[in-house]
């Protein structure tokens, strides 16, 4: 059980750079296009800048409740990813400290 928790904690910590790259990329998009900080949502980002992932998103809409996904993908990319990076990093270090 502790090994699984430690692997989960390391995964949370190791995905932080990817999340921060999305925040930086989103900030660059806001600075160079007509998108604003609040108008660049996850859905707009995937449609315009990573259309390859739209297959996965459309598949998720088949299996997960649509209003929930509309809410998640409607969140502003920069704020949501920054918050997610902060929480997942904190949670990863907290789990490591508790299982240490």
ABEGO torsion letter per residue (X at the ends): XAAAAAAAAAAAAAAAAAAAAAAAAAAAAAAABABBAAABBAAAAAAAABAAAAAAAAAAAAABBAAAAAAAAABBAAAAAAAAAAAAAAAAAAAAAAAX
